[in-house]
């Protein structure tokens, strides 16, 4: 298993970097996705999935915090500028368009709303590849490369 370091560069002011904030947002949305959609699983899978999601989120938050502290201590000041620039907004707009178009087709043309969650997961997952490339943060795609 390869080690992946979180690329965080802070300004030593105590403020979190964009990579840390993005990782925390991703963890939060991932947990929310598991908690909301886990409610529809059969039998004991509901509790197991929700507890596992919460435990994984806590572990991720601890790893993000540890990587942030380590990187701040090792790196010079000056966070990479432009995390929310043109590339970011293009990625977000493409994601929104794909979600809207796909969900419209799934729900109104195909009448298979049961696959809507899978479509959302696919589109949201794919958008991280664009962000990883734009921001030069390969840890966003680490799970796929394992």
MODELLER restraints for C-alpha pairs under 7 A, 6 or more apart:
rsr = mdl.restraints
at = mdl.atoms
rsr.add(forms.Gaussian(group=physical.xy_distance, feature=features.Distance(at['CA:1:A'], at['CA:146:A']), mean=6.97, stdev=0.5))
rsr.add(forms.Gaussian(group=physical.xy_distance, feature=features.Distance(at['CA:4:A'], at['CA:139:A']), mean=6.17, stdev=0.5))
rsr.add(forms.Gaussian(group=physical.xy_distance, feature=features.Distance(at['CA:5:A'], at['CA:67:A']), mean=6.87, stdev=0.5))
rsr.add(forms.Gaussian(group=physical.xy_distance, feature=features.Distance(at['CA:6:A'], at['CA:67:A']), mean=5.87, stdev=0.5))
rsr.add(forms.Gaussian(group=physical.xy_distance, feature=features.Distance(at['CA:6:A'], at['CA:139:A']), mean=6.44, stdev=0.5))
rsr.add(forms.Gaussian(group=physical.xy_distance, feature=features.Distance(at['CA:7:A'], at['CA:19:A']), mean=6.78, stdev=0.5))
rsr.add(forms.Gaussian(group=physical.xy_distance, feature=features.Distance(at['CA:7:A'], at['CA:137:A']), mean=6.58, stdev=0.5))
rsr.add(forms.Gaussian(group=physical.xy_distance, feature=features.Distance(at['CA:8:A'], at['CA:17:A']), mean=6.06, stdev=0.5))
rsr.add(forms.Gaussian(group=physical.xy_distance, feature=features.Distance(at['CA:8:A'], at['CA:19:A']), mean=5.73, stdev=0.5))
rsr.add(forms.Gaussian(group=physical.xy_distance, feature=features.Distance(at['CA:8:A'], at['CA:20:A']), mean=6.65, stdev=0.5))
rsr.add(forms.Gaussian(group=physical.xy_distance, feature=features.Distance(at['CA:8:A'], at['CA:68:A']), mean=6.11, stdev=0.5))
rsr.add(forms.Gaussian(group=physical.xy_distance, feature=features.Distance(at['CA:8:A'], at['CA:71:A']), mean=5.87, stdev=0.5))
rsr.add(forms.Gaussian(group=physical.xy_distance, feature=features.Distance(at['CA:9:A'], at['CA:17:A']), mean=6.16, stdev=0.5))
rsr.add(forms.Gaussian(group=physical.xy_distance, feature=features.Distance(at['CA:9:A'], at['CA:71:A']), mean=6.46, stdev=0.5))
rsr.add(forms.Gaussian(group=physical.xy_distance, feature=features.Distance(at['CA:9:A'], at['CA:72:A']), mean=6.12, stdev=0.5))
rsr.add(forms.Gaussian(group=physical.xy_distance, feature=features.Distance(at['CA:9:A'], at['CA:75:A']), mean=6.26, stdev=0.5))
rsr.add(forms.Gaussian(group=physical.xy_distance, feature=features.Distance(at['CA:9:A'], at['CA:77:A']), mean=6.67, stdev=0.5))
rsr.add(forms.Gaussian(group=physical.xy_distance, feature=features.Distance(at['CA:9:A'], at['CA:78:A']), mean=6.60, stdev=0.5))
rsr.add(forms.Gaussian(group=physical.xy_distance, feature=features.Distance(at['CA:9:A'], at['CA:79:A']), mean=4.93, stdev=0.5))
rsr.add(forms.Gaussian(group=physical.xy_distance, feature=features.Distance(at['CA:10:A'], at['CA:16:A']), mean=6.50, stdev=0.5))
rsr.add(forms.Gaussian(group=physical.xy_distance, feature=features.Distance(at['CA:10:A'], at['CA:17:A']), mean=5.30, stdev=0.5))
rsr.add(forms.Gaussian(group=physical.xy_distance, feature=features.Distance(at['CA:10:A'], at['CA:72:A']), mean=5.70, stdev=0.5))
rsr.add(forms.Gaussian(group=physical.xy_distance, feature=features.Distance(at['CA:10:A'], at['CA:77:A']), mean=5.88, stdev=0.5))
rsr.add(forms.Gaussian(group=physical.xy_distance, feature=features.Distance(at['CA:10:A'], at['CA:78:A']), mean=6.43, stdev=0.5))
rsr.add(forms.Gaussian(group=physical.xy_distance, feature=features.Distance(at['CA:10:A'], at['CA:79:A']), mean=5.54, stdev=0.5))
rsr.add(forms.Gaussian(group=physical.xy_distance, feature=features.Distance(at['CA:11:A'], at['CA:77:A']), mean=4.45, stdev=0.5))
rsr.add(forms.Gaussian(group=physical.xy_distance, feature=features.Distance(at['CA:11:A'], at['CA:78:A']), mean=5.47, stdev=0.5))
rsr.add(forms.Gaussian(group=physical.xy_distance, feature=features.Distance(at['CA:11:A'], at['CA:79:A']), mean=6.48, stdev=0.5))
rsr.add(forms.Gaussian(group=physical.xy_distance, feature=features.Distance(at['CA:12:A'], at['CA:72:A']), mean=6.71, stdev=0.5))
rsr.add(forms.Gaussian(group=physical.xy_distance, feature=features.Distance(at['CA:12:A'], at['CA:77:A']), mean=6.47, stdev=0.5))
rsr.add(forms.Gaussian(group=physical.xy_distance, feature=features.Distance(at['CA:17:A'], at['CA:79:A']), mean=6.85, stdev=0.5))
rsr.add(forms.Gaussian(group=physical.xy_distance, feature=features.Distance(at['CA:18:A'], at['CA:83:A']), mean=6.86, stdev=0.5))
rsr.add(forms.Gaussian(group=physical.xy_distance, feature=features.Distance(at['CA:20:A'], at['CA:64:A']), mean=6.65, stdev=0.5))
rsr.add(forms.Gaussian(group=physical.xy_distance, feature=features.Distance(at['CA:20:A'], at['CA:68:A']), mean=6.82, stdev=0.5))
rsr.add(forms.Gaussian(group=physical.xy_distance, feature=features.Distance(at['CA:24:A'], at['CA:61:A']), mean=6.80, stdev=0.5))
rsr.add(forms.Gaussian(group=physical.xy_distance, feature=features.Distance(at['CA:27:A'], at['CA:57:A']), mean=6.08, stdev=0.5))
rsr.add(forms.Gaussian(group=physical.xy_distance, feature=features.Distance(at['CA:31:A'], at['CA:53:A']), mean=5.93, stdev=0.5))
rsr.add(forms.Gaussian(group=physical.xy_distance, feature=features.Distance(at['CA:31:A'], at['CA:54:A']), mean=6.54, stdev=0.5))
rsr.add(forms.Gaussian(group=physical.xy_distance, feature=features.Distance(at['CA:31:A'], at['CA:57:A']), mean=6.40, stdev=0.5))
rsr.add(forms.Gaussian(group=physical.xy_distance, feature=features.Distance(at['CA:34:A'], at['CA:50:A']), mean=6.47, stdev=0.5))
rsr.add(forms.Gaussian(group=physical.xy_distance, feature=features.Distance(at['CA:34:A'], at['CA:53:A']), mean=6.30, stdev=0.5))
rsr.add(forms.Gaussian(group=physical.xy_distance, feature=features.Distance(at['CA:35:A'], at['CA:50:A']), mean=5.48, stdev=0.5))
rsr.add(forms.Gaussian(group=physical.xy_distance, feature=features.Distance(at['CA:38:A'], at['CA:46:A']), mean=5.48, stdev=0.5))
rsr.add(forms.Gaussian(group=physical.xy_distance, feature=features.Distance(at['CA:38:A'], at['CA:49:A']), mean=6.27, stdev=0.5))
rsr.add(forms.Gaussian(group=physical.xy_distance, feature=features.Distance(at['CA:38:A'], at['CA:50:A']), mean=6.24, stdev=0.5))
rsr.add(forms.Gaussian(group=physical.xy_distance, feature=features.Distance(at['CA:39:A'], at['CA:46:A']), mean=5.64, stdev=0.5))
rsr.add(forms.Gaussian(group=physical.xy_distance, feature=features.Distance(at['CA:83:A'], at['CA:135:A']), mean=6.53, stdev=0.5))
rsr.add(forms.Gaussian(group=physical.xy_distance, feature=features.Distance(at['CA:87:A'], at['CA:134:A']), mean=6.33, stdev=0.5))
rsr.add(forms.Gaussian(group=physical.xy_distance, feature=features.Distance(at['CA:88:A'], at['CA:131:A']), mean=6.71, stdev=0.5))
rsr.add(forms.Gaussian(group=physical.xy_distance, feature=features.Distance(at['CA:91:A'], at['CA:127:A']), mean=6.63, stdev=0.5))
rsr.add(forms.Gaussian(group=physical.xy_distance, feature=features.Distance(at['CA:91:A'], at['CA:130:A']), mean=6.47, stdev=0.5))
rsr.add(forms.Gaussian(group=physical.xy_distance, feature=features.Distance(at['CA:95:A'], at['CA:123:A']), mean=6.46, stdev=0.5))
rsr.add(forms.Gaussian(group=physical.xy_distance, feature=features.Distance(at['CA:95:A'], at['CA:127:A']), mean=6.45, stdev=0.5))
rsr.add(forms.Gaussian(group=physical.xy_distance, feature=features.Distance(at['CA:98:A'], at['CA:123:A']), mean=6.99, stdev=0.5))
rsr.add(forms.Gaussian(group=physical.xy_distance, feature=features.Distance(at['CA:99:A'], at['CA:120:A']), mean=6.48, stdev=0.5))
rsr.add(forms.Gaussian(group=physical.xy_distance, feature=features.Distance(at['CA:99:A'], at['CA:123:A']), mean=6.74, stdev=0.5))
rsr.add(forms.Gaussian(group=physical.xy_distance, feature=features.Distance(at['CA:103:A'], at['CA:116:A']), mean=6.23, stdev=0.5))
rsr.add(forms.Gaussian(group=physical.xy_distance, feature=features.Distance(at['CA:106:A'], at['CA:112:A']), mean=5.63, stdev=0.5))
rsr.add(forms.Gaussian(group=physical.xy_distance, feature=features.Distance(at['CA:106:A'], at['CA:113:A']), mean=6.11, stdev=0.5))
rsr.add(forms.Gaussian(group=physical.xy_distance, feature=features.Distance(at['CA:106:A'], at['CA:116:A']), mean=6.66, stdev=0.5))
rsr.add(forms.Gaussian(group=physical.xy_distance, feature=features.Distance(at['CA:107:A'], at['CA:113:A']), mean=5.14, stdev=0.5))
rsr.add(forms.Gaussian(group=physical.xy_distance, feature=features.Distance(at['CA:128:A'], at['CA:140:A']), mean=6.14, stdev=0.5))
rsr.add(forms.Gaussian(group=physical.xy_distance, feature=features.Distance(at['CA:129:A'], at['CA:141:A']), mean=6.34, stdev=0.5))
rsr.add(forms.Gaussian(group=physical.xy_distance, feature=features.Distance(at['CA:132:A'], at['CA:138:A']), mean=5.49, stdev=0.5))
rsr.add(forms.Gaussian(group=physical.xy_distance, feature=features.Distance(at['CA:132:A'], at['CA:140:A']), mean=5.64, stdev=0.5))
rsr.add(forms.Gaussian(group=physical.xy_distance, feature=features.Distance(at['CA:132:A'], at['CA:141:A']), mean=6.95, stdev=0.5))
